[in-house]
């Protein structure tokens, strides 16, 4: 896994980290854990390799 999949788009643009960054990351981890699908920043879905 790469950490960039769990960063919100705003953080990638500004580089600022706060509580909402953690909340977004938690949601991304829960989404992946329940669906086994990574959502990328463009809104497409990527299947993990393997």
Protein Blocks (a to p, Z undefined) as FASTA:
>chain_A
ZZklmpcfklmmnopacfklmmmmmmmmmmmmmnopacdfkopacddeZZ
